[in-house]
């Protein structure tokens, strides 16, 4: 028994070595796993994501794949810009001269 007919079938979802949920892509004729966050965003917007598009986890938890926690970015440059902004924001708030 293989796949969906197996009694231990879990929907094709597993955790990779990096601790990220991945899901078997049923749209291919070969076994191909994709990051679950990308699959969920693609299903939500009704189209496949381009290879350049990046899904960001807003709370930083890669295992939290709730749609409210996922942000689709057009490319890795925008993703890096988002992280650099967050790092600079943390530095500002921890600065002793900051009034916040």
N, CA, C and O atoms as a GROMACS GRO file, in nm:
protein
  400
    1UNK      N    1   0.084  -0.119   0.000
    1UNK     CA    2   0.000   0.000   0.000
    1UNK      C    3   0.088   0.125   0.000
    1UNK      O    4   0.188   0.133   0.072
    2UNK      N    5   0.049   0.220  -0.082
    2UNK     CA    6   0.124   0.345  -0.089
    2UNK      C    7   0.026   0.462  -0.091
    2UNK      O    8  -0.091   0.448  -0.125
    3UNK      N    9   0.080   0.579  -0.055
    3UNK     CA   10   0.003   0.703  -0.068
    3UNK      C   11  -0.125   0.705   0.013
    3UNK      O   12  -0.128   0.662   0.128
    4UNK      N   13  -0.231   0.755  -0.050
    4UNK     CA   14  -0.358   0.776   0.019
    4UNK      C   15  -0.423   0.646   0.066
    4UNK      O   16  -0.504   0.649   0.159
    5UNK      N   17  -0.391   0.536   0.005
    5UNK     CA   18  -0.452   0.410   0.046
    5UNK      C   19  -0.383   0.348   0.168
    5UNK      O   20  -0.434   0.252   0.226
    6UNK      N   21  -0.268   0.404   0.207
    6UNK     CA   22  -0.196   0.352   0.324
    6UNK      C   23  -0.268   0.396   0.452
    6UNK      O   24  -0.311   0.511   0.460
    7UNK      N   25  -0.282   0.306   0.552
    7UNK     CA   26  -0.355   0.341   0.675
    7UNK      C   27  -0.290   0.454   0.756
    7UNK      O   28  -0.357   0.520   0.835
    8UNK      N   29  -0.159   0.477   0.737
    8UNK     CA   30  -0.092   0.584   0.811
    8UNK      C   31  -0.076   0.712   0.727
    8UNK      O   32   0.004   0.798   0.763
    9UNK      N   33  -0.150   0.725   0.619
    9UNK     CA   34  -0.143   0.844   0.533
    9UNK      C   35  -0.178   0.969   0.613
    9UNK      O   36  -0.280   0.971   0.682
   10UNK      N   37  -0.096   1.072   0.606
   10UNK     CA   38  -0.119   1.195   0.682
   10UNK      C   39  -0.137   1.316   0.591
   10UNK      O   40  -0.112   1.429   0.633
   11UNK      N   41  -0.180   1.293   0.470
   11UNK     CA   42  -0.202   1.403   0.378
   11UNK      C   43  -0.076   1.444   0.304
   11UNK      O   44  -0.074   1.546   0.236
   12UNK      N   45   0.028   1.366   0.316
   12UNK     CA   46   0.152   1.396   0.246
   12UNK      C   47   0.236   1.502   0.314
   12UNK      O   48   0.328   1.556   0.252
   13UNK      N   49   0.206   1.533   0.441
   13UNK     CA   50   0.279   1.638   0.514
   13UNK      C   51   0.384   1.573   0.603
   13UNK      O   52   0.357   1.475   0.672
   14UNK      N   53   0.505   1.631   0.601
   14UNK     CA   54   0.611   1.587   0.691
   14UNK      C   55   0.699   1.707   0.725
   14UNK      O   56   0.681   1.815   0.669
   15UNK      N   57   0.792   1.688   0.816
   15UNK     CA   58   0.884   1.794   0.856
   15UNK      C   59   1.020   1.763   0.797
   15UNK      O   60   1.070   1.651   0.811
   16UNK      N   61   1.082   1.863   0.728
   16UNK     CA   62   1.214   1.839   0.670
   16UNK      C   63   1.324   1.856   0.775
   16UNK      O   64   1.294   1.882   0.892
   17UNK      N   65   1.449   1.843   0.735
   17UNK     CA   66   1.562   1.850   0.827
   17UNK      C   67   1.574   1.987   0.894
   17UNK      O   68   1.631   1.998   1.003
   18UNK      N   69   1.523   2.091   0.829
   18UNK     CA   70   1.529   2.227   0.885
   18UNK      C   71   1.413   2.256   0.979
   18UNK      O   72   1.405   2.365   1.036
   19UNK      N   73   1.323   2.160   0.996
   19UNK     CA   74   1.208   2.179   1.084
   19UNK      C   75   1.092   2.250   1.019
   19UNK      O   76   1.004   2.301   1.088
   20UNK      N   77   1.090   2.254   0.886
   20UNK     CA   78   0.984   2.322   0.812
   20UNK      C   79   0.887   2.216   0.760
   20UNK      O   80   0.928   2.112   0.710
   21UNK      N   81   0.757   2.244   0.772
   21UNK     CA   82   0.657   2.152   0.718
   21UNK      C   83   0.661   2.156   0.566
   21UNK      O   84   0.665   2.263   0.505
   22UNK      N   85   0.661   2.038   0.505
   22UNK     CA   86   0.654   2.027   0.360
   22UNK      C   87   0.541   1.932   0.325
   22UNK      O   88   0.505   1.846   0.405
   23UNK      N   89   0.485   1.948   0.204
   23UNK     CA   90   0.372   1.864   0.162
   23UNK      C   91   0.397   1.810   0.023
   23UNK      O   92   0.449   1.880  -0.064
   24UNK      N   93   0.361   1.688   0.003
   24UNK     CA   94   0.371   1.625  -0.128
   24UNK      C   95   0.281   1.700  -0.225
   24UNK      O   96   0.164   1.723  -0.196
   25UNK      N   97   0.336   1.737  -0.338
   25UNK     CA   98   0.259   1.808  -0.439
   25UNK      C   99   0.188   1.707  -0.527
   25UNK      O  100   0.253   1.638  -0.605
   26UNK      N  101   0.056   1.698  -0.516
   26UNK     CA  102  -0.017   1.596  -0.593
   26UNK      C  103  -0.025   1.629  -0.742
   26UNK      O  104  -0.066   1.544  -0.820
   27UNK      N  105   0.012   1.751  -0.782
   27UNK     CA  106   0.002   1.792  -0.922
   27UNK      C  107   0.117   1.744  -1.007
   27UNK      O  108   0.124   1.780  -1.125
   28UNK      N  109   0.208   1.665  -0.953
   28UNK     CA  110   0.321   1.617  -1.031
   28UNK      C  111   0.316   1.466  -1.042
   28UNK      O  112   0.256   1.398  -0.959
   29UNK      N  113   0.380   1.414  -1.145
   29UNK     CA  114   0.381   1.270  -1.165
   29UNK      C  115   0.494   1.203  -1.087
   29UNK      O  116   0.506   1.081  -1.087
   30UNK      N  117   0.575   1.283  -1.021
   30UNK     CA  118   0.685   1.230  -0.940
   30UNK      C  119   0.672   1.286  -0.799
   30UNK      O  120   0.601   1.383  -0.776
   31UNK      N  121   0.741   1.223  -0.705
   31UNK     CA  122   0.733   1.267  -0.565
   31UNK      C  123   0.809   1.398  -0.548
   31UNK      O  124   0.932   1.400  -0.550
   32UNK      N  125   0.736   1.507  -0.530
   32UNK     CA  126   0.796   1.638  -0.510
   32UNK      C  127   0.730   1.704  -0.390
   32UNK      O  128   0.608   1.719  -0.384
   33UNK      N  129   0.812   1.741  -0.295
   33UNK     CA  130   0.762   1.810  -0.177
   33UNK      C  131   0.786   1.959  -0.189
   33UNK      O  132   0.889   2.002  -0.241
   34UNK      N  133   0.691   2.038  -0.140
   34UNK     CA  134   0.702   2.183  -0.138
   34UNK      C  135   0.677   2.231   0.003
   34UNK      O  136   0.608   2.165   0.081
   35UNK      N  137   0.732   2.347   0.036
   35UNK     CA  138   0.707   2.405   0.168
   35UNK      C  139   0.557   2.429   0.182
   35UNK      O  140   0.493   2.486   0.093
   36UNK      N  141   0.504   2.384   0.294
   36UNK     CA  142   0.360   2.393   0.317
   36UNK      C  143   0.310   2.537   0.310
   36UNK      O  144   0.201   2.561   0.259
   37UNK      N  145   0.387   2.632   0.360
   37UNK     CA  146   0.346   2.772   0.356
   37UNK      C  147   0.324   2.818   0.212
   37UNK      O  148   0.227   2.889   0.185
   38UNK      N  149   0.411   2.779   0.121
   38UNK     CA  150   0.395   2.816  -0.020
   38UNK      C  151   0.269   2.754  -0.080
   38UNK      O  152   0.196   2.818  -0.155
   39UNK      N  153   0.244   2.628  -0.045
   39UNK     CA  154   0.125   2.558  -0.096
   39UNK      C  155  -0.001   2.628  -0.047
   39UNK      O  156  -0.094   2.652  -0.125
   40UNK      N  157  -0.005   2.662   0.082
   40UNK     CA  158  -0.125   2.726   0.139
   40UNK      C  159  -0.150   2.864   0.080
   40UNK      O  160  -0.265   2.898   0.052
   41UNK      N  161  -0.044   2.944   0.061
   41UNK     CA  162  -0.062   3.077   0.001
   41UNK      C  163  -0.108   3.063  -0.143
   41UNK      O  164  -0.197   3.137  -0.186
   42UNK      N  165  -0.050   2.971  -0.218
   42UNK     CA  166  -0.090   2.950  -0.357
   42UNK      C  167  -0.237   2.910  -0.366
   42UNK      O  168  -0.310   2.960  -0.452
   43UNK      N  169  -0.280   2.821  -0.279
   43UNK     CA  170  -0.421   2.780  -0.278
   43UNK      C  171  -0.509   2.899  -0.242
   43UNK      O  172  -0.618   2.913  -0.298
   44UNK      N  173  -0.465   2.983  -0.150
   44UNK     CA  174  -0.544   3.097  -0.106
   44UNK      C  175  -0.562   3.202  -0.215
   44UNK      O  176  -0.670   3.260  -0.229
   45UNK      N  177  -0.457   3.227  -0.293
   45UNK     CA  178  -0.467   3.330  -0.397
   45UNK      C  179  -0.512   3.273  -0.532
   45UNK      O  180  -0.537   3.348  -0.626
   46UNK      N  181  -0.520   3.140  -0.541
   46UNK     CA  182  -0.575   3.077  -0.660
   46UNK      C  183  -0.478   3.064  -0.777
   46UNK      O  184  -0.522   3.054  -0.892
   47UNK      N  185  -0.349   3.065  -0.750
   47UNK     CA  186  -0.251   3.046  -0.857
   47UNK      C  187  -0.121   2.990  -0.798
   47UNK      O  188  -0.099   2.996  -0.677
   48UNK      N  189  -0.037   2.936  -0.885
   48UNK     CA  190   0.094   2.888  -0.841
   48UNK      C  191   0.183   3.008  -0.814
   48UNK      O  192   0.171   3.112  -0.880
   49UNK      N  193   0.272   2.994  -0.718
   49UNK     CA  194   0.369   3.100  -0.692
   49UNK      C  195   0.484   3.088  -0.790
   49UNK      O  196   0.520   2.978  -0.832
   50UNK      N  197   0.541   3.202  -0.826
   50UNK     CA  198   0.660   3.199  -0.911
   50UNK      C  199   0.779   3.157  -0.825
   50UNK      O  200   0.774   3.171  -0.703
   51UNK      N  201   0.884   3.107  -0.886
   51UNK     CA  202   1.002   3.069  -0.807
   51UNK      C  203   1.064   3.187  -0.732
   51UNK      O  204   1.129   3.168  -0.629
   52UNK      N  205   1.046   3.309  -0.783
   52UNK     CA  206   1.103   3.427  -0.719
   52UNK      C  207   1.027   3.468  -0.594
   52UNK      O  208   1.086   3.528  -0.503
   53UNK      N  209   0.899   3.438  -0.586
   53UNK     CA  210   0.816   3.481  -0.474
   53UNK      C  211   0.857   3.409  -0.346
   53UNK      O  212   0.893   3.292  -0.347
   54UNK      N  213   0.850   3.482  -0.234
   54UNK     CA  214   0.891   3.432  -0.104
   54UNK      C  215   0.775   3.445  -0.007
   54UNK      O  216   0.708   3.548  -0.003
   55UNK      N  217   0.750   3.342   0.072
   55UNK     CA  218   0.648   3.348   0.177
   55UNK      C  219   0.719   3.371   0.310
   55UNK      O  220   0.805   3.292   0.351
   56UNK      N  221   0.683   3.479   0.376
   56UNK     CA  222   0.744   3.519   0.504
   56UNK      C  223   0.648   3.485   0.618
   56UNK      O  224   0.528   3.510   0.607
   57UNK      N  225   0.702   3.430   0.726
   57UNK     CA  226   0.623   3.402   0.847
   57UNK      C  227   0.634   3.526   0.936
   57UNK      O  228   0.742   3.557   0.986
   58UNK      N  229   0.524   3.595   0.957
   58UNK     CA  230   0.525   3.721   1.031
   58UNK      C  231   0.575   3.708   1.174
   58UNK      O  232   0.643   3.797   1.225
   59UNK      N  233   0.541   3.597   1.240
   59UNK     CA  234   0.584   3.580   1.379
   59UNK      C  235   0.718   3.508   1.391
   59UNK      O  236   0.764   3.481   1.502
   60UNK      N  237   0.781   3.477   1.278
   60UNK     CA  238   0.912   3.412   1.279
   60UNK      C  239   0.909   3.263   1.304
   60UNK      O  240   1.014   3.199   1.304
   61UNK      N  241   0.792   3.207   1.326
   61UNK     CA  242   0.778   3.063   1.352
   61UNK      C  243   0.747   2.989   1.221
   61UNK      O  244   0.635   2.998   1.170
   62UNK      N  245   0.845   2.917   1.167
   62UNK     CA  246   0.826   2.848   1.040
   62UNK      C  247   0.721   2.737   1.046
   62UNK      O  248   0.671   2.694   0.942
   63UNK      N  249   0.689   2.691   1.165
   63UNK     CA  250   0.588   2.586   1.177
   63UNK      C  251   0.447   2.642   1.191
   63UNK      O  252   0.350   2.566   1.189
   64UNK      N  253   0.433   2.774   1.204
   64UNK     CA  254   0.301   2.838   1.215
   64UNK      C  255   0.255   2.880   1.076
   64UNK      O  256   0.290   2.987   1.028
   65UNK      N  257   0.177   2.793   1.013
   65UNK     CA  258   0.134   2.817   0.875
   65UNK      C  259  -0.009   2.867   0.864
   65UNK      O  260  -0.075   2.843   0.763
   66UNK      N  261  -0.058   2.937   0.965
   66UNK     CA  262  -0.189   2.999   0.955
   66UNK      C  263  -0.179   3.112   0.853
   66UNK      O  264  -0.080   3.184   0.850
   67UNK      N  265  -0.281   3.128   0.770
   67UNK     CA  266  -0.276   3.230   0.665
   67UNK      C  267  -0.252   3.370   0.722
   67UNK      O  268  -0.188   3.453   0.656
   68UNK      N  269  -0.302   3.397   0.843
   68UNK     CA  270  -0.282   3.528   0.905
   68UNK      C  271  -0.134   3.554   0.935
   68UNK      O  272  -0.094   3.669   0.952
   69UNK      N  273  -0.055   3.448   0.942
   69UNK     CA  274   0.087   3.460   0.975
   69UNK      C  275   0.176   3.462   0.851
   69UNK      O  276   0.298   3.476   0.863
   70UNK      N  277   0.118   3.449   0.732
   70UNK     CA  278   0.196   3.438   0.610
   70UNK      C  279   0.184   3.564   0.525
   70UNK      O  280   0.075   3.618   0.506
   71UNK      N  281   0.297   3.609   0.475
   71UNK     CA  282   0.302   3.729   0.390
   71UNK      C  283   0.375   3.693   0.263
   71UNK      O  284   0.488   3.644   0.268
   72UNK      N  285   0.311   3.716   0.147
   72UNK     CA  286   0.372   3.688   0.018
   72UNK      C  287   0.452   3.810  -0.027
   72UNK      O  288   0.398   3.920  -0.035
   73UNK      N  289   0.579   3.788  -0.056
   73UNK     CA  290   0.667   3.894  -0.104
   73UNK      C  291   0.712   3.861  -0.246
   73UNK      O  292   0.724   3.744  -0.281
   74UNK      N  293   0.735   3.964  -0.327
   74UNK     CA  294   0.766   3.939  -0.469
   74UNK      C  295   0.901   3.873  -0.495
   74UNK      O  296   0.918   3.806  -0.597
   75UNK      N  297   0.998   3.892  -0.405
   75UNK     CA  298   1.130   3.835  -0.428
   75UNK      C  299   1.212   3.835  -0.299
   75UNK      O  300   1.170   3.888  -0.196
   76UNK      N  301   1.330   3.774  -0.306
   76UNK     CA  302   1.416   3.762  -0.189
   76UNK      C  303   1.469   3.898  -0.145
   76UNK      O  304   1.495   3.918  -0.026
   77UNK      N  305   1.486   3.993  -0.237
   77UNK     CA  306   1.533   4.127  -0.201
   77UNK      C  307   1.435   4.195  -0.106
   77UNK      O  308   1.475   4.256  -0.007
   78UNK      N  309   1.305   4.185  -0.137
   78UNK     CA  310   1.203   4.245  -0.050
   78UNK      C  311   1.199   4.173   0.085
   78UNK      O  312   1.176   4.235   0.188
   79UNK      N  313   1.222   4.042   0.082
   79UNK     CA  314   1.224   3.965   0.206
   79UNK      C  315   1.341   4.010   0.294
   79UNK      O  316   1.325   4.029   0.414
   80UNK      N  317   1.457   4.028   0.233
   80UNK     CA  318   1.574   4.075   0.308
   80UNK      C  319   1.551   4.215   0.362
   80UNK      O  320   1.589   4.245   0.475
   81UNK      N  321   1.489   4.300   0.282
   81UNK     CA  322   1.458   4.437   0.325
   81UNK      C  323   1.367   4.436   0.448
   81UNK      O  324   1.385   4.516   0.539
   82UNK      N  325   1.272   4.346   0.449
   82UNK     CA  326   1.182   4.333   0.563
   82UNK      C  327   1.259   4.293   0.689
   82UNK      O  328   1.236   4.349   0.796
   83UNK      N  329   1.350   4.198   0.676
   83UNK     CA  330   1.429   4.155   0.791
   83UNK      C  331   1.526   4.265   0.837
   83UNK      O  332   1.544   4.285   0.957
   84UNK      N  333   1.587   4.335   0.744
   84UNK     CA  334   1.678   4.444   0.781
   84UNK      C  335   1.601   4.553   0.855
   84UNK      O  336   1.652   4.608   0.953
   85UNK      N  337   1.481   4.583   0.810
   85UNK     CA  338   1.397   4.681   0.879
   85UNK      C  339   1.364   4.637   1.020
   85UNK      O  340   1.363   4.719   1.112
   86UNK      N  341   1.335   4.509   1.038
   86UNK     CA  342   1.302   4.456   1.171
   86UNK      C  343   1.425   4.462   1.262
   86UNK      O  344   1.412   4.494   1.380
   87UNK      N  345   1.541   4.432   1.208
   87UNK     CA  346   1.664   4.438   1.288
   87UNK      C  347   1.691   4.582   1.331
   87UNK      O  348   1.724   4.607   1.447
   88UNK      N  349   1.677   4.676   1.238
   88UNK     CA  350   1.700   4.816   1.271
   88UNK      C  351   1.598   4.867   1.372
   88UNK      O  352   1.631   4.949   1.458
   89UNK      N  353   1.476   4.820   1.363
   89UNK     CA  354   1.370   4.860   1.457
   89UNK      C  355   1.405   4.811   1.598
   89UNK      O  356   1.388   4.884   1.695
   90UNK      N  357   1.453   4.688   1.610
   90UNK     CA  358   1.493   4.635   1.741
   90UNK      C  359   1.610   4.713   1.798
   90UNK      O  360   1.615   4.740   1.918
   91UNK      N  361   1.705   4.749   1.713
   91UNK     CA  362   1.820   4.826   1.760
   91UNK      C  363   1.775   4.961   1.813
   91UNK      O  364   1.824   5.008   1.916
   92UNK      N  365   1.682   5.024   1.742
   92UNK     CA  366   1.633   5.155   1.783
   92UNK      C  367   1.567   5.148   1.920
   92UNK      O  368   1.592   5.232   2.006
   93UNK      N  369   1.482   5.046   1.939
   93UNK     CA  370   1.410   5.034   2.067
   93UNK      C  371   1.502   4.996   2.181
   93UNK      O  372   1.471   5.025   2.296
   94UNK      N  373   1.616   4.931   2.153
   94UNK     CA  374   1.707   4.894   2.261
   94UNK      C  375   1.812   5.002   2.285
   94UNK      O  376   1.893   4.992   2.378
   95UNK      N  377   1.811   5.105   2.203
   95UNK     CA  378   1.909   5.214   2.219
   95UNK      C  379   1.876   5.295   2.342
   95UNK      O  380   1.761   5.334   2.360
   96UNK      N  381   1.976   5.322   2.428
   96UNK     CA  382   1.947   5.399   2.552
   96UNK      C  383   1.901   5.543   2.523
   96UNK      O  384   1.842   5.607   2.610
   97UNK      N  385   1.927   5.592   2.404
   97UNK     CA  386   1.884   5.728   2.368
   97UNK      C  387   1.741   5.734   2.317
   97UNK      O  388   1.680   5.841   2.306
   98UNK      N  389   1.687   5.615   2.286
   98UNK     CA  390   1.549   5.608   2.237
   98UNK      C  391   1.452   5.646   2.347
   98UNK      O  392   1.471   5.606   2.462
   99UNK      N  393   1.349   5.722   2.313
   99UNK     CA  394   1.249   5.764   2.413
   99UNK      C  395   1.138   5.662   2.427
   99UNK      O  396   1.046   5.681   2.506
  100UNK      N  397   1.146   5.552   2.352
  100UNK     CA  398   1.040   5.449   2.359
  100UNK      C  399   1.083   5.334   2.445
  100UNK      O  400   1.007   5.238   2.462
   0.00000   0.00000   0.00000
